[in-house]
Amino acid sequence: MSSKIKVKAGNVEIGGGAPISVQSMVNVPSTDIEGSVAQCVELEKAGCQIIRIAIPNMEAVSLIKPIKKAVSVPIVADIHFDYRLAIESVAAGIDKVRINPGNIGSDDRVHEVVKACRSRNIPIRIGVNSGSLEKHILAKYGSPTAEALCESALYHASLLEKFDFTDIVLSMKSSTVSTMIRAYELASERCDYPLHLGVTEAGTERMGLIKSAAGLGSLLLKGIGDTVRVSLTDSPVKEVYAAKDILKAIDIDKSGVKFISCPTCGRTRIDLIGIANEVQKRLRDCDKSITVAVMGCVVNGPGEAREADIGIAGGDGVGLIFKKGEIVRKVSESELVAALMEEIEKI
């Protein structure tokens, strides 16, 4: 279920009933400040609500200030091994830190990170995955099982709890969807921390989207999860659009365009696939909360278009445009997309 604990990263609340937030991560080399800033601006325009950046060394800390100046969304520092990188990132103005407390050294080092984050009210995300499990946990379970992932995450949380720090977000990512789902189910039963959902190393755009939709969708429909990242071997902007589409598909996000189109069949007499792709492309950034139907023939077309705010039903080289069930225009196939967009503008 949605976490009871709520944390705040910059201007975004996570958990405790707050809306599900969409995250992504910059994939420009950390040495390229100008490119990193440009990609962050692009991500914010695409609707990304939390942006993570890798901080592999002290030089990379210099990314934080120019990025913070360029965008208004919270920025997360992704840190491994060197606790000083977390402390310096906090000093530079980061909004959230992602670490594994167990891989940054002694209790004293963990305490230093906690003190720095507490001083600025900065939350910490504990990120574990199949490749980062502790030796003693792997020995106990024999492989990166869901139970092992959950135990590892809660073990890391206990290292922060020693110092009365509970502004924590947990993630337990696996590249195996069923393992990932079970790990988050276990975590939701055993703790009240906000959960960051994701299928790690999900793959390229096609399979990555399918695996992410299966994993994230399954959990979100059960009320589990507070923030999401779709991991794709592709542009991070595509990750943002994919995450937003998943949230729309399961009716968590009711804003923007809901798009309906038929799968086509032998009755189709217009280039419905091309028309549907073009309409969806043009509506990608439309913020009107409307349902648009693009249908190919008279069997399902008029009915579906009647249920939509606006839609088309194709004929033999022509198309009818419907608004709330009423025919408003009849145009040729070549004019159909432009005419539909004109009518959408009027809504």
C-alpha positions as CSV (number, residue, x, y, z in Angstrom):
1,M,0.0,0.0,0.0
2,S,1.1,3.6,-0.4
3,S,3.7,4.4,2.3
4,K,2.7,6.1,5.5
5,I,5.9,8.0,5.7
6,K,6.2,11.1,3.5
7,V,9.5,12.7,2.5
8,K,10.2,15.8,0.5
9,A,12.8,16.2,-2.2
10,G,12.9,19.8,-3.2
11,N,9.4,20.8,-4.2
12,V,8.2,17.2,-4.7
13,E,6.6,15.1,-2.0
14,I,7.1,11.3,-2.1
15,G,4.9,8.9,-0.2
16,G,2.2,9.4,2.4
17,G,-0.5,9.7,-0.2
18,A,1.3,12.2,-2.4
19,P,0.8,11.8,-6.2
20,I,3.1,9.2,-8.0
21,S,6.1,11.1,-9.3
22,V,8.1,10.3,-12.4
23,Q,11.9,10.1,-12.4
24,S,14.7,9.7,-14.9
25,M,18.5,9.9,-14.9
26,V,20.9,11.9,-17.0
27,N,22.9,9.7,-19.4
28,V,25.3,12.4,-20.6
29,P,28.9,11.9,-19.3
30,S,29.4,13.7,-16.0
31,T,32.3,15.5,-17.5
32,D,30.0,17.3,-19.9
33,I,28.4,20.0,-17.8
34,E,26.8,21.9,-20.8
35,G,25.3,18.6,-22.2
36,S,24.1,17.5,-18.7
37,V,22.3,20.9,-18.2
38,A,20.7,20.7,-21.7
39,Q,19.4,17.2,-21.0
40,C,18.0,18.2,-17.6
41,V,16.1,21.1,-19.3
42,E,14.8,18.6,-21.9
43,L,13.7,16.2,-19.2
44,E,11.8,18.9,-17.3
45,K,10.0,19.9,-20.5
46,A,9.0,16.3,-21.1
47,G,7.4,16.2,-17.6
48,C,10.1,14.6,-15.5
49,Q,9.5,15.5,-11.9
50,I,12.8,14.2,-10.3
51,I,16.1,14.0,-12.1
52,R,19.0,11.9,-10.9
53,I,22.6,12.6,-11.9
54,A,25.7,10.4,-11.3
55,I,28.4,11.8,-9.0
56,P,31.3,9.5,-9.6
57,N,34.0,11.8,-8.3
58,M,34.6,15.3,-6.8
59,E,34.7,16.9,-10.2
60,A,31.2,15.8,-10.9
61,V,29.9,17.8,-7.9
62,S,30.3,20.9,-10.1
63,L,27.3,19.7,-12.1
64,I,24.9,20.4,-9.3
65,K,24.8,24.2,-9.3
66,P,24.4,24.9,-13.0
67,I,21.7,22.2,-13.2
68,K,19.9,23.6,-10.2
69,K,20.0,27.0,-11.9
70,A,18.6,25.7,-15.1
71,V,15.6,23.6,-13.9
72,S,13.1,23.8,-11.0
73,V,12.7,20.1,-10.5
74,P,14.6,18.4,-7.6
75,I,18.0,16.8,-8.4
76,V,19.2,13.6,-6.9
77,A,22.9,12.8,-6.5
78,D,23.7,9.1,-7.3
79,I,26.7,8.1,-5.1
80,H,28.6,4.9,-4.5
81,F,31.5,4.1,-2.1
82,D,32.8,7.6,-1.2
83,Y,30.8,9.2,1.6
84,R,32.5,12.5,1.0
85,L,30.8,12.8,-2.4
86,A,27.4,12.8,-0.6
87,I,28.6,15.5,1.9
88,E,29.9,17.7,-0.9
89,S,26.7,17.2,-2.9
90,V,24.6,18.3,0.0
91,A,26.8,21.4,0.4
92,A,26.4,22.2,-3.3
93,G,22.6,22.2,-3.0
94,I,21.4,18.7,-4.0
95,D,17.8,17.8,-3.1
96,K,18.1,14.1,-2.5
97,V,20.9,11.6,-2.1
98,R,20.9,8.0,-3.4
99,I,23.4,5.7,-1.6
100,N,23.8,2.2,-0.2
101,P,24.9,3.0,3.4
102,G,26.7,-0.4,3.6
103,N,29.2,0.4,0.8
104,I,30.4,3.8,2.1
105,G,32.3,2.5,5.1
106,S,32.1,2.7,8.9
107,D,29.3,3.9,11.1
108,D,31.2,7.2,11.5
109,R,31.0,7.8,7.7
110,V,27.3,6.9,7.6
111,H,26.7,9.3,10.5
112,E,28.5,12.1,8.7
113,V,26.2,11.7,5.7
114,V,23.1,11.6,7.9
115,K,24.2,14.8,9.7
116,A,24.7,16.5,6.4
117,C,21.3,15.4,5.0
118,R,19.5,16.2,8.2
119,S,20.9,19.7,8.3
120,R,19.2,20.5,5.0
121,N,16.2,18.2,5.3
122,I,17.4,16.1,2.5
123,P,16.0,12.5,2.1
124,I,18.2,9.5,1.3
125,R,17.1,6.8,-1.2
126,I,18.6,3.4,-0.5
127,G,18.9,1.6,-3.8
128,V,19.6,-2.1,-3.9
129,N,19.5,-4.4,-6.9
130,S,20.4,-8.0,-7.8
131,G,24.0,-7.1,-8.4
132,S,24.6,-5.2,-5.2
133,L,23.6,-7.7,-2.5
134,E,25.8,-8.2,0.5
135,K,27.8,-11.5,0.7
136,H,26.1,-12.6,3.9
137,I,22.6,-12.1,2.4
138,L,23.6,-13.9,-0.8
139,A,25.0,-16.8,1.2
140,K,21.8,-17.0,3.2
141,Y,19.4,-17.1,0.2
142,G,21.7,-18.6,-2.4
143,S,20.7,-16.1,-5.2
144,P,19.2,-12.6,-5.6
145,T,15.7,-13.6,-4.5
146,A,12.9,-11.2,-3.7
147,E,13.5,-12.0,0.0
148,A,17.2,-11.2,-0.3
149,L,16.5,-7.9,-2.0
150,C,14.0,-6.8,0.7
151,E,16.3,-7.9,3.5
152,S,19.2,-6.0,2.0
153,A,17.1,-2.8,1.7
154,L,15.9,-3.0,5.3
155,Y,19.4,-3.8,6.5
156,H,20.7,-0.6,4.8
157,A,17.7,1.4,6.3
158,S,18.8,0.1,9.8
159,L,22.2,1.7,9.3
160,L,20.5,5.1,9.0
161,E,17.9,4.4,11.7
162,K,20.8,3.9,14.2
163,F,21.1,7.7,14.0
164,D,17.4,8.4,14.2
165,F,17.2,9.2,10.4
166,T,14.0,8.1,8.8
167,D,13.7,10.4,5.7
168,I,14.3,7.3,3.6
169,V,13.0,6.0,0.3
170,L,13.6,2.4,-0.6
171,S,14.1,0.7,-4.0
172,M,14.7,-3.0,-4.6
173,K,15.2,-3.4,-8.4
174,S,15.7,-6.6,-10.3
175,S,15.8,-7.2,-14.0
176,T,13.5,-10.2,-13.4
177,V,10.0,-8.7,-13.3
178,S,8.5,-11.4,-11.0
179,T,11.4,-11.0,-8.5
180,M,11.0,-7.2,-8.5
181,I,7.3,-7.4,-7.9
182,R,7.6,-9.8,-5.0
183,A,10.4,-7.7,-3.4
184,Y,8.3,-4.6,-3.3
185,E,5.3,-6.5,-2.0
186,L,7.4,-7.8,0.9
187,A,8.8,-4.3,1.6
188,S,5.3,-2.8,1.6
189,E,4.3,-5.4,4.3
190,R,7.4,-4.8,6.4
191,C,8.0,-1.1,6.4
192,D,6.3,2.3,6.0
193,Y,9.0,3.9,3.9
194,P,8.1,5.3,0.4
195,L,9.0,2.9,-2.4
196,H,10.8,3.9,-5.6
197,L,9.6,1.4,-8.3
198,G,11.7,0.2,-11.2
199,V,12.8,-2.8,-13.2
200,T,16.5,-2.4,-13.5
201,E,18.4,-3.1,-16.7
202,A,15.1,-3.6,-18.4
203,G,16.6,-3.4,-21.9
204,T,16.1,-1.4,-25.0
205,E,12.9,0.6,-25.7
206,R,10.6,-2.3,-26.8
207,M,11.3,-4.9,-24.1
208,G,12.2,-2.3,-21.5
209,L,8.8,-0.7,-21.8
210,I,7.0,-4.0,-21.7
211,K,8.9,-5.2,-18.6
212,S,8.4,-1.9,-16.9
213,A,4.7,-1.7,-17.7
214,A,4.3,-5.3,-16.3
215,G,6.3,-4.6,-13.1
216,L,5.2,-1.1,-12.3
217,G,1.6,-1.5,-13.4
218,S,1.2,-4.7,-11.3
219,L,2.4,-2.9,-8.2
220,L,0.7,0.4,-8.7
221,L,-2.7,-1.3,-9.3
222,K,-2.2,-2.9,-5.8
223,G,-1.5,0.5,-4.3
224,I,2.2,-0.2,-3.9
225,G,4.7,2.5,-4.9
226,D,5.2,6.2,-4.6
227,T,7.6,7.2,-7.3
228,V,8.7,5.5,-10.6
229,R,11.5,5.2,-13.1
230,V,11.3,3.4,-16.3
231,S,14.9,2.2,-17.2
232,L,15.6,2.0,-20.9
233,T,18.8,1.7,-22.9
234,D,17.7,4.8,-24.8
235,S,17.1,8.5,-24.3
236,P,15.9,9.3,-20.8
237,V,13.2,11.5,-22.3
238,K,11.7,8.3,-23.6
239,E,11.8,7.0,-20.1
240,V,9.7,9.9,-18.9
241,Y,7.1,9.5,-21.7
242,A,6.9,5.8,-21.0
243,A,6.4,6.3,-17.3
244,K,3.7,8.9,-17.9
245,D,2.0,6.5,-20.4
246,I,2.0,3.7,-17.8
247,L,0.4,6.0,-15.2
248,K,-2.3,7.0,-17.8
249,A,-2.9,3.5,-18.9
250,I,-3.9,2.4,-15.4
251,D,-5.9,5.5,-14.7
252,I,-3.6,6.9,-12.0
253,D,-2.8,9.9,-14.1
254,K,-6.0,11.3,-15.5
255,S,-4.5,14.4,-17.0
256,G,-3.8,15.0,-20.7
257,V,-5.0,13.1,-23.7
258,K,-6.4,9.6,-23.4
259,F,-5.9,8.0,-26.9
260,I,-8.0,5.2,-28.4
261,S,-7.3,3.6,-31.7
262,C,-8.5,0.3,-33.3
263,P,-6.1,-2.4,-34.3
264,T,-7.3,-2.4,-38.0
265,C,-8.6,-5.3,-40.0
266,G,-9.5,-6.2,-43.6
267,R,-12.4,-3.7,-43.5
268,T,-10.0,-0.7,-43.1
269,R,-9.9,1.5,-46.2
270,I,-7.7,4.4,-45.0
271,D,-4.1,4.5,-43.7
272,L,-5.2,4.2,-40.1
273,I,-1.8,3.1,-38.8
274,G,-0.1,6.2,-40.3
275,I,-2.9,8.5,-39.2
276,A,-3.0,7.1,-35.6
277,N,0.8,7.5,-35.2
278,E,0.7,11.0,-36.6
279,V,-2.2,12.1,-34.3
280,Q,-0.6,10.5,-31.2
281,K,2.7,12.3,-32.1
282,R,1.0,15.7,-32.4
283,L,-0.9,15.2,-29.2
284,R,2.2,14.1,-27.2
285,D,2.5,17.3,-25.3
286,C,-1.2,18.3,-25.3
287,D,-2.4,19.0,-21.8
288,K,-6.1,18.9,-22.5
289,S,-7.9,16.2,-20.5
290,I,-9.8,14.7,-23.4
291,T,-10.4,11.3,-25.0
292,V,-9.5,11.1,-28.7
293,A,-10.5,8.1,-30.7
294,V,-9.0,7.2,-34.1
295,M,-11.1,4.4,-35.6
296,G,-10.8,2.6,-39.0
297,C,-14.3,1.6,-40.1
298,V,-18.0,1.7,-39.5
299,V,-18.2,-1.5,-37.2
300,N,-16.6,0.0,-34.1
301,G,-15.7,3.5,-35.3
302,P,-18.8,5.5,-34.8
303,G,-19.6,3.9,-31.4
304,E,-16.1,4.5,-30.0
305,A,-15.9,8.0,-31.5
306,R,-19.3,8.7,-29.9
307,E,-17.9,7.8,-26.4
308,A,-14.9,10.0,-26.9
309,D,-14.7,13.8,-26.6
310,I,-13.6,13.8,-30.2
311,G,-12.7,11.2,-32.8
312,I,-12.7,10.0,-36.3
313,A,-14.2,7.1,-38.1
314,G,-12.6,6.2,-41.4
315,G,-14.4,5.2,-44.6
316,D,-13.3,4.6,-48.2
317,G,-10.7,7.3,-48.5
318,V,-12.7,9.7,-46.3
319,G,-13.2,10.3,-42.6
320,L,-15.9,11.6,-40.3
321,I,-15.0,13.7,-37.3
322,F,-17.2,13.3,-34.3
323,K,-17.5,15.5,-31.2
324,K,-19.5,14.0,-28.3
325,G,-21.2,11.7,-30.7
326,E,-22.2,14.3,-33.2
327,I,-20.7,14.5,-36.7
328,V,-19.0,17.8,-37.2
329,R,-17.0,17.3,-40.4
330,K,-16.5,15.0,-43.3
331,V,-13.1,15.3,-45.0
332,S,-10.8,13.5,-47.4
333,E,-8.2,11.1,-46.0
334,S,-5.4,13.6,-46.8
335,E,-7.1,16.3,-44.8
336,L,-8.1,14.1,-41.9
337,V,-5.2,14.7,-39.4
338,A,-5.2,18.5,-40.0
339,A,-8.9,18.7,-39.6
340,L,-8.9,16.7,-36.4
341,M,-6.2,18.9,-34.9
342,E,-8.2,22.0,-35.8
343,E,-11.2,20.6,-34.0
344,I,-9.1,19.6,-31.0
345,E,-7.8,23.2,-30.8
346,K,-11.4,24.4,-30.4
347,I,-12.1,22.2,-27.4
